[in-house]
Amino acid sequence: MIVCRKAVSGDLDTIVMLMQQLGYAVDSNTLSARLELILQEEKSTVLVAVTAQQQVVGCLQVLISHRLAEGNNGEIVSLVVDETQRGKGIGKILVAAACNWLQEKGYGKIRVRCNQIRTDAHRFYETLGFTEKKTQKVFEKKIM
């Protein structure tokens, strides 16, 4: 049985491994600082999926986004399930927990942005009732 809960600092090593599986080159120091900030925010949280043996097997961040053009939405970022545990419904459980977190805060819509190369993830979200709204490019510039 899988349950979801808010991440705690003791989950850090597993979350680092999960982010690396997702393709992000993060280390414990960097991710520890990020996790600490996120867990202090009211408009964002990190949820983890935990087995009956208390093993973290997946995580996601859910946040509240306020935008002039698109209004107020929830957004899923950094959803990943351990590669040895995929296909067992864990991602679905995490998404449901994110939806519940948002509903408790009074938000009725959730979005997710997904890299165009992650075609398996596209199908996953579609099976959960998400519909594709637009395609975009992301631009980035260092300012410090």
C-alpha positions as YAML, in Angstrom:
chain: A
units: angstrom
residues:
- id: 1
  name: MET
  ca: [0.00, 0.00, 0.00]
- id: 2
  name: ILE
  ca: [1.25, 3.45, -0.95]
- id: 3
  name: VAL
  ca: [0.47, 6.58, 1.04]
- id: 4
  name: CYS
  ca: [1.47, 10.18, 0.35]
- id: 5
  name: ARG
  ca: [2.79, 12.64, 2.86]
- id: 6
  name: LYS
  ca: [4.64, 15.93, 2.92]
- id: 7
  name: ALA
  ca: [8.37, 15.48, 2.41]
- id: 8
  name: VAL
  ca: [10.71, 15.94, 5.36]
- id: 9
  name: SER
  ca: [14.45, 16.60, 5.45]
- id: 10
  name: GLY
  ca: [15.07, 12.90, 6.11]
- id: 11
  name: ASP
  ca: [13.78, 12.16, 2.60]
- id: 12
  name: LEU
  ca: [16.56, 14.21, 1.01]
- id: 13
  name: ASP
  ca: [18.84, 11.39, -0.21]
- id: 14
  name: THR
  ca: [15.99, 9.58, -1.91]
- id: 15
  name: ILE
  ca: [14.67, 12.79, -3.49]
- id: 16
  name: VAL
  ca: [18.17, 13.51, -4.85]
- id: 17
  name: MET
  ca: [18.24, 10.05, -6.42]
- id: 18
  name: LEU
  ca: [14.75, 10.55, -7.88]
- id: 19
  name: MET
  ca: [15.66, 13.94, -9.39]
- id: 20
  name: GLN
  ca: [18.75, 12.34, -10.92]
- id: 21
  name: GLN
  ca: [16.55, 9.63, -12.45]
- id: 22
  name: LEU
  ca: [14.48, 12.44, -13.94]
- id: 23
  name: GLY
  ca: [17.65, 13.75, -15.57]
- id: 24
  name: TYR
  ca: [18.62, 16.62, -13.29]
- id: 25
  name: ALA
  ca: [22.23, 16.90, -12.09]
- id: 26
  name: VAL
  ca: [21.56, 17.82, -8.47]
- id: 27
  name: ASP
  ca: [23.51, 17.07, -5.34]
- id: 28
  name: SER
  ca: [22.47, 16.84, -1.69]
- id: 29
  name: ASN
  ca: [23.69, 20.32, -0.76]
- id: 30
  name: THR
  ca: [21.87, 22.05, -3.60]
- id: 31
  name: LEU
  ca: [18.67, 20.09, -3.17]
- id: 32
  name: SER
  ca: [18.71, 20.44, 0.61]
- id: 33
  name: ALA
  ca: [18.64, 24.23, 0.31]
- id: 34
  name: ARG
  ca: [15.84, 24.09, -2.29]
- id: 35
  name: LEU
  ca: [13.77, 21.64, -0.26]
- id: 36
  name: GLU
  ca: [14.13, 23.75, 2.88]
- id: 37
  name: LEU
  ca: [12.80, 26.83, 1.07]
- id: 38
  name: ILE
  ca: [9.90, 24.97, -0.55]
- id: 39
  name: LEU
  ca: [8.81, 23.36, 2.71]
- id: 40
  name: GLN
  ca: [8.59, 26.80, 4.32]
- id: 41
  name: GLU
  ca: [6.29, 28.18, 1.62]
- id: 42
  name: GLU
  ca: [2.52, 28.23, 1.90]
- id: 43
  name: LYS
  ca: [1.97, 28.11, -1.85]
- id: 44
  name: SER
  ca: [4.08, 25.04, -2.58]
- id: 45
  name: THR
  ca: [4.90, 21.66, -1.12]
- id: 46
  name: VAL
  ca: [6.76, 18.47, -1.93]
- id: 47
  name: LEU
  ca: [4.81, 15.25, -1.56]
- id: 48
  name: VAL
  ca: [6.38, 11.80, -1.35]
- id: 49
  name: ALA
  ca: [4.89, 8.38, -2.02]
- id: 50
  name: VAL
  ca: [5.83, 5.92, 0.72]
- id: 51
  name: THR
  ca: [5.47, 2.14, 0.91]
- id: 52
  name: ALA
  ca: [4.25, 0.21, 3.96]
- id: 53
  name: GLN
  ca: [7.96, -0.34, 4.75]
- id: 54
  name: GLN
  ca: [8.43, 3.48, 4.85]
- id: 55
  name: GLN
  ca: [10.46, 3.52, 1.62]
- id: 56
  name: VAL
  ca: [10.04, 6.67, -0.49]
- id: 57
  name: VAL
  ca: [9.34, 5.56, -4.06]
- id: 58
  name: GLY
  ca: [8.23, 8.79, -5.72]
- id: 59
  name: CYS
  ca: [7.81, 12.51, -5.27]
- id: 60
  name: LEU
  ca: [6.38, 15.63, -6.79]
- id: 61
  name: GLN
  ca: [6.21, 19.31, -6.11]
- id: 62
  name: VAL
  ca: [2.87, 21.05, -6.36]
- id: 63
  name: LEU
  ca: [2.59, 24.81, -6.36]
- id: 64
  name: ILE
  ca: [0.08, 27.58, -6.72]
- id: 65
  name: SER
  ca: [0.62, 29.93, -9.63]
- id: 66
  name: HIS
  ca: [-0.96, 33.37, -10.03]
- id: 67
  name: ARG
  ca: [-0.73, 34.70, -13.59]
- id: 68
  name: LEU
  ca: [-2.26, 37.73, -15.22]
- id: 69
  name: ALA
  ca: [-3.35, 35.95, -18.39]
- id: 70
  name: GLU
  ca: [-4.11, 32.47, -17.09]
- id: 71
  name: GLY
  ca: [-5.47, 33.19, -13.63]
- id: 72
  name: ASN
  ca: [-4.88, 31.11, -10.53]
- id: 73
  name: ASN
  ca: [-3.88, 27.49, -10.99]
- id: 74
  name: GLY
  ca: [-2.17, 24.64, -9.31]
- id: 75
  name: GLU
  ca: [0.82, 23.19, -11.07]
- id: 76
  name: ILE
  ca: [2.68, 19.91, -10.80]
- id: 77
  name: VAL
  ca: [6.44, 20.07, -11.23]
- id: 78
  name: SER
  ca: [9.15, 17.45, -10.85]
- id: 79
  name: LEU
  ca: [6.96, 14.35, -10.70]
- id: 80
  name: VAL
  ca: [9.07, 11.20, -10.64]
- id: 81
  name: VAL
  ca: [8.55, 7.61, -9.55]
- id: 82
  name: ASP
  ca: [11.54, 5.37, -8.87]
- id: 83
  name: GLU
  ca: [12.40, 3.58, -12.10]
- id: 84
  name: THR
  ca: [12.06, 0.19, -10.34]
- id: 85
  name: GLN
  ca: [8.50, 1.05, -9.22]
- id: 86
  name: ARG
  ca: [6.96, 2.52, -12.37]
- id: 87
  name: GLY
  ca: [3.74, 1.12, -13.77]
- id: 88
  name: LYS
  ca: [2.28, 0.37, -10.32]
- id: 89
  name: GLY
  ca: [-0.04, 3.38, -10.01]
- id: 90
  name: ILE
  ca: [2.28, 5.41, -7.79]
- id: 91
  name: GLY
  ca: [2.28, 8.43, -10.10]
- id: 92
  name: LYS
  ca: [-1.51, 8.39, -10.13]
- id: 93
  name: ILE
  ca: [-1.54, 8.37, -6.31]
- id: 94
  name: LEU
  ca: [0.87, 11.33, -6.21]
- id: 95
  name: VAL
  ca: [-1.21, 13.34, -8.69]
- id: 96
  name: ALA
  ca: [-4.37, 12.62, -6.66]
- id: 97
  name: ALA
  ca: [-2.59, 13.82, -3.51]
- id: 98
  name: ALA
  ca: [-1.53, 17.01, -5.31]
- id: 99
  name: CYS
  ca: [-5.12, 17.59, -6.44]
- id: 100
  name: ASN
  ca: [-6.34, 17.09, -2.86]
- id: 101
  name: TRP
  ca: [-3.74, 19.56, -1.54]
- id: 102
  name: LEU
  ca: [-4.91, 22.16, -4.04]
- id: 103
  name: GLN
  ca: [-8.61, 21.55, -3.37]
- id: 104
  name: GLU
  ca: [-8.01, 22.04, 0.36]
- id: 105
  name: LYS
  ca: [-6.54, 25.44, -0.51]
- id: 106
  name: GLY
  ca: [-9.54, 26.32, -2.70]
- id: 107
  name: TYR
  ca: [-8.05, 25.81, -6.17]
- id: 108
  name: GLY
  ca: [-10.03, 23.96, -8.81]
- id: 109
  name: LYS
  ca: [-7.60, 23.53, -11.70]
- id: 110
  name: ILE
  ca: [-4.22, 21.86, -12.03]
- id: 111
  name: ARG
  ca: [-1.66, 22.06, -14.82]
- id: 112
  name: VAL
  ca: [1.55, 20.29, -15.66]
- id: 113
  name: ARG
  ca: [4.30, 21.20, -18.08]
- id: 114
  name: CYS
  ca: [6.11, 18.27, -19.61]
- id: 115
  name: ASN
  ca: [9.21, 18.14, -21.82]
- id: 116
  name: GLN
  ca: [8.26, 17.21, -25.37]
- id: 117
  name: ILE
  ca: [10.65, 14.23, -25.33]
- id: 118
  name: ARG
  ca: [8.81, 12.59, -22.41]
- id: 119
  name: THR
  ca: [6.18, 10.85, -24.52]
- id: 120
  name: ASP
  ca: [5.47, 8.22, -21.85]
- id: 121
  name: ALA
  ca: [4.68, 11.03, -19.43]
- id: 122
  name: HIS
  ca: [2.36, 12.63, -22.00]
- id: 123
  name: ARG
  ca: [0.34, 9.41, -22.23]
- id: 124
  name: PHE
  ca: [0.33, 9.10, -18.43]
- id: 125
  name: TYR
  ca: [-1.18, 12.56, -17.96]
- id: 126
  name: GLU
  ca: [-3.74, 11.97, -20.70]
- id: 127
  name: THR
  ca: [-4.92, 8.78, -18.95]
- id: 128
  name: LEU
  ca: [-5.52, 10.91, -15.85]
- id: 129
  name: GLY
  ca: [-7.77, 13.30, -17.78]
- id: 130
  name: PHE
  ca: [-5.28, 16.06, -18.55]
- id: 131
  name: THR
  ca: [-5.67, 17.65, -21.98]
- id: 132
  name: GLU
  ca: [-2.95, 19.32, -24.00]
- id: 133
  name: LYS
  ca: [-3.46, 23.09, -24.11]
- id: 134
  name: LYS
  ca: [-0.40, 24.47, -25.90]
- id: 135
  name: THR
  ca: [3.19, 23.90, -26.94]
- id: 136
  name: GLN
  ca: [5.84, 26.36, -25.86]
- id: 137
  name: LYS
  ca: [9.57, 26.92, -25.75]
- id: 138
  name: VAL
  ca: [11.36, 27.86, -22.56]
- id: 139
  name: PHE
  ca: [14.02, 30.56, -22.70]
- id: 140
  name: GLU
  ca: [16.50, 31.21, -19.92]
- id: 141
  name: LYS
  ca: [19.07, 33.89, -19.19]
- id: 142
  name: LYS
  ca: [21.47, 34.14, -16.26]
- id: 143
  name: ILE
  ca: [21.19, 37.49, -14.53]
- id: 144
  name: MET
  ca: [23.75, 36.98, -11.75]
...
